[in-house]
Amino acid sequence: MDQDGDGKVDLREMTEGFKRVLTEPALYPEQIEPVTNCFFDLVDLNGDGKIDQAEFQQMFDAVAGVPGEDCAAVFAALDGDGSGTLDRAEFHQALTEFFYGNNPNAPANHLFGKVAA
């Protein structure tokens, strides 16, 4: 992100860097996936390689204060295989959908709470 090579990232450089990364899906594996993996590992409190609904709720209580009923609905929608947990692939799918998707009805649009019209 340090576009001028001064060893610092100012607000303009950071904003432009995020715009570039978050509008180009091809950059997900290099730029977003490593961060998503770290976040997944932090949320997976029991270290079983999956995020259950309680872990998911705890994450969103801490990050965004999403109400329990909203969080439960989003979790259920993201749990594509109905296993009661999100594996790493489902989590990556949700983040990909959130950042790059264009479906206004996609469940991942509500990761940080319901979007009010």
Backbone as a printed PyTorch tensor [residue, N CA C, xyz], in Angstrom:
tensor([[[  0.8080,  -1.2060,   0.0000],
         [  0.0000,   0.0000,   0.0000],
         [  0.8520,   1.2710,   0.0000]],

        [[  2.0990,   1.1420,   0.3820],
         [  2.9890,   2.3030,   0.4250],
         [  3.3650,   2.6970,  -1.0000]],

        [[  2.5300,   3.5200,  -1.6180],
         [  2.7010,   3.8650,  -3.0280],
         [  3.8620,   4.8060,  -3.2940]],

        [[  4.2000,   5.6640,  -2.3490],
         [  5.2750,   6.6270,  -2.6050],
         [  6.6200,   6.1770,  -2.0290]],

        [[  6.6560,   4.9910,  -1.4250],
         [  7.9070,   4.4230,  -0.9410],
         [  8.5310,   5.1380,   0.2430]],

        [[  7.7140,   5.8830,   1.0200],
         [  8.2750,   6.6200,   2.1480],
         [  8.3130,   5.8060,   3.4440]],

        [[  7.9520,   4.5270,   3.3530],
         [  7.9710,   3.6820,   4.5440],
         [  6.7600,   3.8490,   5.4360]],

        [[  5.7750,   4.6070,   4.9820],
         [  4.5530,   4.8530,   5.7500],
         [  3.3610,   4.6660,   4.8230]],

        [[  2.2390,   4.3450,   5.4190],
         [  0.9870,   4.2500,   4.6680],
         [  0.0540,   5.3170,   5.2300]],

        [[ -0.2230,   6.3310,   4.4090],
         [ -1.1250,   7.3830,   4.8640],
         [ -2.5700,   6.9950,   4.5270]],

        [[ -3.5030,   7.8160,   4.9360],
         [ -4.9250,   7.5200,   4.7540],
         [ -5.2820,   7.3300,   3.2900]],

        [[ -4.7500,   8.1850,   2.4100],
         [ -5.0470,   8.0620,   0.9850],
         [ -4.5480,   6.7290,   0.4390]],

        [[ -3.3040,   6.3720,   0.7830],
         [ -2.7410,   5.1090,   0.3060],
         [ -3.5350,   3.9090,   0.8360]],

        [[ -3.9240,   3.9800,   2.0950],
         [ -4.6980,   2.8800,   2.6780],
         [ -6.0560,   2.7610,   1.9930]],

        [[ -6.7200,   3.8800,   1.7970],
         [ -8.0350,   3.8730,   1.1460],
         [ -7.9350,   3.3170,  -0.2710]],

        [[ -6.9570,   3.7750,  -1.0200],
         [ -6.7800,   3.2860,  -2.3900],
         [ -6.4030,   1.8050,  -2.4090]],

        [[ -5.5840,   1.3850,  -1.4590],
         [ -5.2120,  -0.0260,  -1.3710],
         [ -6.4090,  -0.9130,  -1.0960]],

        [[ -7.2610,  -0.5080,  -0.1540],
         [ -8.4640,  -1.2820,   0.1380],
         [ -9.4100,  -1.2970,  -1.0520]],

        [[ -9.5570,  -0.1660,  -1.7170],
         [-10.4210,  -0.1360,  -2.9040],
         [ -9.9350,  -1.1230,  -3.9540]],

        [[ -8.6380,  -1.1560,  -4.1600],
         [ -8.0600,  -2.0450,  -5.1750],
         [ -8.2990,  -3.5080,  -4.7870]],

        [[ -7.9670,  -3.8730,  -3.5710],
         [ -8.0860,  -5.2580,  -3.1200],
         [ -9.5410,  -5.6980,  -3.0520]],

        [[-10.4150,  -4.8140,  -2.6010],
         [-11.8100,  -5.2050,  -2.3780],
         [-12.6850,  -5.0370,  -3.6140]],

        [[-12.0990,  -4.6750,  -4.7270],
         [-12.8630,  -4.6330,  -5.9760],
         [-12.3100,  -5.6100,  -7.0010]],

        [[-11.2630,  -6.3130,  -6.6570],
         [-10.6440,  -7.2650,  -7.5850],
         [-10.6040,  -8.6560,  -6.9520]],

        [[-11.5910,  -9.5030,  -7.2810],
         [-11.6620, -10.8410,  -6.6740],
         [-10.3940, -11.6740,  -6.8580]],

        [[ -9.6480, -11.4460,  -7.9070],
         [ -8.4280, -12.2150,  -8.1360],
         [ -7.3920, -11.9860,  -7.0310]],

        [[ -7.5280, -10.8800,  -6.2910],
         [ -6.5890, -10.5890,  -5.2130],
         [ -6.9660, -11.2690,  -3.8960]],

        [[ -8.1440, -11.9020,  -3.8280],
         [ -8.5880, -12.5460,  -2.5850],
         [ -7.5510, -13.5260,  -2.0410]],

        [[ -7.0630, -14.4810,  -2.8410],
         [ -6.1250, -15.4630,  -2.2740],
         [ -4.8690, -14.8450,  -1.6680]],

        [[ -4.3920, -13.7920,  -2.2650],
         [ -3.1600, -13.1730,  -1.8040],
         [ -3.3950, -12.1660,  -0.6760]],

        [[ -4.4710, -11.3950,  -0.7630],
         [ -4.6710, -10.2760,   0.1430],
         [ -5.6830, -10.5240,   1.2660]],

        [[ -6.7700, -11.2000,   0.9750],
         [ -7.8450, -11.3560,   1.9580],
         [ -7.7990, -12.7170,   2.6440]],

        [[ -7.4950, -13.7700,   1.8950],
         [ -7.5090, -15.1250,   2.4480],
         [ -6.6180, -15.2830,   3.6830]],

        [[ -5.3850, -14.7670,   3.6930],
         [ -4.5640, -14.9270,   4.9060],
         [ -5.1890, -14.2650,   6.1390]],

        [[ -5.7950, -13.1120,   5.9480],
         [ -6.4490, -12.4240,   7.0650],
         [ -7.6780, -13.2140,   7.5140]],

        [[ -8.4340, -13.7270,   6.5520],
         [ -9.6170, -14.5260,   6.8580],
         [ -9.2160, -15.7830,   7.6280]],

        [[ -8.1200, -16.4180,   7.2360],
         [ -7.6530, -17.6030,   7.9500],
         [ -7.2910, -17.2790,   9.3960]],

        [[ -6.6230, -16.1620,   9.6160],
         [ -6.2880, -15.7440,  10.9880],
         [ -7.5490, -15.4810,  11.7890]],

        [[ -8.5130, -14.7910,  11.1720],
         [ -9.7760, -14.4910,  11.8530],
         [-10.5050, -15.7890,  12.1830]],

        [[-10.5470, -16.7230,  11.2350],
         [-11.1860, -18.0230,  11.4690],
         [-10.5530, -18.7030,  12.6830]],

        [[ -9.2250, -18.7210,  12.7280],
         [ -8.5230, -19.3710,  13.8330],
         [ -8.8170, -18.6990,  15.1680]],

        [[ -8.9710, -17.3810,  15.1740],
         [ -9.3210, -16.6740,  16.4110],
         [-10.7360, -17.0060,  16.8760]],

        [[-11.6380, -17.1610,  15.9350],
         [-13.0480, -17.4290,  16.2570],
         [-13.2480, -18.8810,  16.6730]],

        [[-12.4790, -19.7790,  16.1100],
         [-12.5720, -21.2090,  16.4230],
         [-11.9620, -21.4490,  17.8020]],

        [[-12.6980, -21.0750,  18.8360],
         [-12.1720, -21.0620,  20.1980],
         [-11.7230, -22.4320,  20.6940]],

        [[-12.4200, -23.4930,  20.2840],
         [-12.0470, -24.8220,  20.7660],
         [-11.0570, -25.5280,  19.8380]],

        [[-10.6710, -24.8820,  18.7450],
         [ -9.6480, -25.4150,  17.8650],
         [-10.0300, -26.6710,  17.1020]],

        [[-11.3220, -26.8700,  16.8590],
         [-11.7480, -28.0860,  16.1510],
         [-11.8110, -27.9260,  14.6390]],

        [[-11.3930, -26.7550,  14.1360],
         [-11.4040, -26.5290,  12.6920],
         [-12.7560, -26.1370,  12.1470]],

        [[-13.6840, -25.8060,  13.0440],
         [-15.0340, -25.3960,  12.6470],
         [-15.4880, -24.2840,  13.5710]],

        [[-16.4220, -23.4870,  13.0820],
         [-17.0270, -22.4400,  13.9050],
         [-18.4710, -22.8460,  14.1540]],

        [[-18.8160, -23.0210,  15.4290],
         [-20.2060, -23.3400,  15.7350],
         [-20.9770, -22.0470,  15.9890]],

        [[-22.2670, -22.1690,  16.1960],
         [-23.0970, -20.9730,  16.3200],
         [-22.7000, -20.1360,  17.5310]],

        [[-22.3240, -20.7670,  18.6370],
         [-21.9280, -20.0150,  19.8360],
         [-20.6480, -19.2130,  19.5640]],

        [[-19.6870, -19.8250,  18.8820],
         [-18.4500, -19.1110,  18.5370],
         [-18.7490, -17.9650,  17.5760]],

        [[-19.6020, -18.2280,  16.6060],
         [-20.0040, -17.2100,  15.6320],
         [-20.6590, -16.0300,  16.3430]],

        [[-21.5700, -16.3180,  17.2660],
         [-22.2560, -15.2650,  18.0160],
         [-21.2680, -14.4740,  18.8580]],

        [[-20.3480, -15.1700,  19.5060],
         [-19.3620, -14.4760,  20.3360],
         [-18.5130, -13.5320,  19.4900]],

        [[-18.1360, -13.9950,  18.2920],
         [-17.3430, -13.1590,  17.3940],
         [-18.1030, -11.8810,  17.0560]],

        [[-19.3680, -12.0160,  16.6750],
         [-20.1140, -10.8480,  16.2380],
         [-20.5920,  -9.9800,  17.3860]],

        [[-20.7090, -10.5600,  18.5830],
         [-20.9530,  -9.7190,  19.7520],
         [-19.7610,  -8.7980,  19.9630]],

        [[-18.5560,  -9.3600,  19.8380],
         [-17.3340,  -8.5940,  20.0750],
         [-17.0540,  -7.5920,  18.9610]],

        [[-17.3110,  -7.9630,  17.7200],
         [-16.9310,  -7.1380,  16.5750],
         [-17.9960,  -6.1210,  16.1990]],

        [[-19.2600,  -6.5580,  16.1890],
         [-20.2780,  -5.6860,  15.6140],
         [-21.5500,  -5.5580,  16.4410]],

        [[-21.6660,  -6.2890,  17.5270],
         [-22.8690,  -6.2010,  18.3420],
         [-24.1280,  -6.6240,  17.6030]],

        [[-24.0270,  -7.6590,  16.7480],
         [-25.1810,  -8.1370,  15.9910],
         [-26.1240,  -8.8660,  16.9440]],

        [[-27.4110,  -8.5090,  16.9600],
         [-28.3630,  -9.1840,  17.8440],
         [-28.4000, -10.6910,  17.6020]],

        [[-28.6420, -11.4560,  18.6700],
         [-28.6240, -12.9120,  18.6080],
         [-29.5050, -13.5090,  17.5440]],

        [[-30.7310, -12.9960,  17.4030],
         [-31.6410, -13.5720,  16.4060],
         [-31.1490, -13.3040,  14.9820]],

        [[-30.5710, -12.1350,  14.7510],
         [-30.0090, -11.8370,  13.4340],
         [-28.8050, -12.7270,  13.1630]],

        [[-27.9420, -12.8730,  14.1570],
         [-26.7440, -13.6810,  14.0130],
         [-27.1140, -15.1400,  13.7410]],

        [[-28.1150, -15.6620,  14.4460],
         [-28.5460, -17.0470,  14.2430],
         [-29.0680, -17.2530,  12.8280]],

        [[-29.8110, -16.2900,  12.3180],
         [-30.3510, -16.4060,  10.9580],
         [-29.2350, -16.3810,   9.9230]],

        [[-28.2580, -15.4980,  10.0930],
         [-27.1340, -15.4270,   9.1580],
         [-26.3220, -16.7140,   9.2360]],

        [[-26.0580, -17.1740,  10.4430],
         [-25.2940, -18.4140,  10.6100],
         [-25.9790, -19.5700,   9.8910]],

        [[-27.2700, -19.7210,  10.0970],
         [-28.0120, -20.8150,   9.4540],
         [-27.9320, -20.7010,   7.9300]],

        [[-28.0270, -19.4980,   7.4110],
         [-27.9720, -19.3020,   5.9600],
         [-26.5760, -19.5990,   5.4020]],

        [[-25.5320, -19.3010,   6.1680],
         [-24.1580, -19.5380,   5.7060],
         [-23.7470, -21.0000,   5.8310]],

        [[-24.4260, -21.7290,   6.7020],
         [-24.1200, -23.1440,   6.9200],
         [-24.6940, -23.9610,   5.7670]],

        [[-24.0130, -23.9040,   4.6410],
         [-24.5110, -24.4910,   3.3960],
         [-24.8110, -25.9700,   3.4540]],

        [[-24.0450, -26.7220,   4.2390],
         [-24.2740, -28.1590,   4.2900],
         [-25.1620, -28.5740,   5.4530]],

        [[-25.6340, -27.5990,   6.2450],
         [-26.5460, -27.8930,   7.3560],
         [-25.9130, -28.6700,   8.4940]],

        [[-24.5950, -28.5960,   8.6170],
         [-23.8870, -29.3750,   9.6360],
         [-23.9640, -28.7750,  11.0360]],

        [[-24.4090, -27.5270,  11.1360],
         [-24.4170, -26.8530,  12.4300],
         [-23.1070, -26.1490,  12.7250]],

        [[-22.1880, -26.1890,  11.7800],
         [-20.9040, -25.4970,  11.9140],
         [-20.5280, -24.9030,  10.5640]],

        [[-19.6140, -23.9470,  10.6170],
         [-19.0150, -23.4000,   9.3930],
         [-17.5950, -23.9260,   9.3200]],

        [[-17.2900, -24.6040,   8.2260],
         [-15.9040, -24.9950,   8.0320],
         [-15.1860, -23.8440,   7.3360]],

        [[-13.8980, -24.0150,   7.1470],
         [-13.0920, -22.9370,   6.5650],
         [-13.5910, -22.5640,   5.1670]],

        [[-13.9940, -23.5620,   4.3740],
         [-14.4770, -23.2800,   3.0130],
         [-15.7640, -22.4530,   3.0560]],

        [[-16.6890, -22.7860,   3.9490],
         [-17.9310, -22.0060,   4.0640],
         [-17.6320, -20.5800,   4.5250]],

        [[-16.6690, -20.4440,   5.4150],
         [-16.2950, -19.1180,   5.9100],
         [-15.6910, -18.2820,   4.7860]],

        [[-14.8050, -18.8880,   3.9980],
         [-14.2250, -18.1680,   2.8630],
         [-15.3010, -17.8060,   1.8400]],

        [[-16.2340, -18.7080,   1.6070],
         [-17.3260, -18.4210,   0.6740],
         [-18.1180, -17.2020,   1.1480]],

        [[-18.3940, -17.1460,   2.4380],
         [-19.1470, -16.0150,   2.9890],
         [-18.3930, -14.7040,   2.8080]],

        [[-17.0920, -14.7040,   3.0910],
         [-16.3190, -13.4690,   2.9560],
         [-16.1770, -13.0600,   1.5000]],

        [[-16.0110, -14.0320,   0.6200],
         [-15.9430, -13.7340,  -0.8160],
         [-17.2540, -13.1030,  -1.2710]],

        [[-18.3580, -13.6890,  -0.8270],
         [-19.6820, -13.1730,  -1.1780],
         [-19.8770, -11.7630,  -0.6090]],

        [[-19.4260, -11.5480,   0.6180],
         [-19.5780, -10.2480,   1.2710],
         [-18.8130,  -9.1630,   0.5230]],

        [[-17.5470,  -9.4400,   0.2000],
         [-16.7100,  -8.4160,  -0.4170],
         [-16.9480,  -8.2470,  -1.9130]],

        [[-17.2330,  -9.3350,  -2.6120],
         [-17.2530,  -9.2700,  -4.0750],
         [-18.5980,  -9.5920,  -4.7090]],

        [[-19.5410, -10.0760,  -3.9400],
         [-20.8160, -10.4860,  -4.5140],
         [-21.6680,  -9.3200,  -4.9610]],

        [[-22.6030,  -9.6180,  -5.8470],
         [-23.5310,  -8.5790,  -6.3060],
         [-24.9810,  -9.0050,  -6.1490]],

        [[-25.2150, -10.0510,  -5.3580],
         [-26.5700, -10.5080,  -5.0880],
         [-27.0830,  -9.7940,  -3.8330]],

        [[-28.0580,  -8.9170,  -3.9680],
         [-28.5410,  -8.1760,  -2.7980],
         [-29.2120,  -9.0630,  -1.7520]],

        [[-29.5750, -10.2830,  -2.1180],
         [-30.2320, -11.1920,  -1.1730],
         [-29.2840, -12.2240,  -0.5700]],

        [[-28.0070, -12.1090,  -0.8380],
         [-27.0380, -13.0780,  -0.3240],
         [-26.9530, -12.9840,   1.2040]],

        [[-26.9550, -14.1230,   1.8850],
         [-26.8840, -14.1090,   3.3580],
         [-25.6590, -13.3810,   3.8960]],

        [[-24.5400, -13.4570,   3.1930],
         [-23.3120, -12.8270,   3.6830],
         [-23.4030, -11.3100,   3.7400]],

        [[-24.3720, -10.7230,   3.0610],
         [-24.5460,  -9.2660,   3.1320],
         [-24.8700,  -8.8020,   4.5440]],

        [[-25.3270,  -9.7090,   5.3800],
         [-25.7400,  -9.3600,   6.7410],
         [-24.7310,  -9.8210,   7.7870]],

        [[-23.4930, -10.0710,   7.3780],
         [-22.4760, -10.5270,   8.3230],
         [-22.3420,  -9.6070,   9.5260]],

        [[-22.5060,  -8.3240,   9.3350],
         [-22.3410,  -7.3730,  10.4270],
         [-23.6560,  -6.7640,  10.8660]],

        [[-24.7320,  -7.5090,  10.6540],
         [-26.0680,  -7.0660,  11.0420],
         [-26.9240,  -6.7870,   9.8270]],

        [[-28.2170,  -6.7110,  10.0690],
         [-29.1470,  -6.4500,   8.9700],
         [-28.9110,  -5.0660,   8.3810]],

        [[-28.9920,  -5.0260,   7.0830],
         [-28.8770,  -3.7450,   6.4000],
         [-30.2560,  -3.1050,   6.3910]],

        [[-30.3630,  -1.9510,   6.9850],
         [-31.6480,  -1.2620,   7.0490],
         [-31.8470,  -0.4400,   5.7730]],

        [[-33.0520,  -0.4900,   5.2640],
         [-33.3590,   0.2840,   4.0470],
         [-33.6800,   1.7110,   4.3820]]])
